[in-house]
Amino acid sequence: MNSDERFKPSVTVAAIIERDGQFLLVEEMTQEGLKLNNPAGHLDAGESLVQACIREVNEETARHFTPEHFLGIYMSKFHRPATGEVISYLRFAFCGKVSEAVLGQTLDTPIVRTIWMTADEIRASSLQHRSPMVLQCIEDYLAGKRLPLNSIHTDDSVYNS
């Protein structure tokens, strides 16, 4: 297999944020309509997975995220009905705490709003989820899955151009 044929999943990060029995989600406009997701996004060049998660939570929720644990690695495949495109995602999920929203900070496009929901409300809204990973990450969090943040190592070469 040559390098053009090599499997290259889209690397993403996500935050599972629970406060008083509710989880912070984002409602975002997608090509498939309005969907619910954990605060999540793509890993950018030159940043660690933890840095990417902190950045994405801030961009999507206008809140400062403090990761406390690594939750796990998740993989799924998405078939975009409108175009027939198939995308494989490799998600690295973290759990932690957030600050209150920063007044005046706008949410990243295409985020419509943030919303706090109970686990039961999230389960009941599964048809609105951006992917099956939304609920799976929350179920794993509720099951007590946690790894230390130092389970992930980022070599200094990542930060050098």
ABEGO torsion letter per residue (X at the ends): XBAAABBBBBBBBBBBBBBGGBBBBBBBBBAAEBBBBBBBEBBBBGBBAAAAAAAAAAAAAGBBBBBABBAEBBBBBBBBAAAGBBBBBBBBBBBEBBBBBBBGBBBBOABABBBBBBAAAAAAAAAABABAAAAAAAAAAAAGBBBBAAABBBBAAAABX
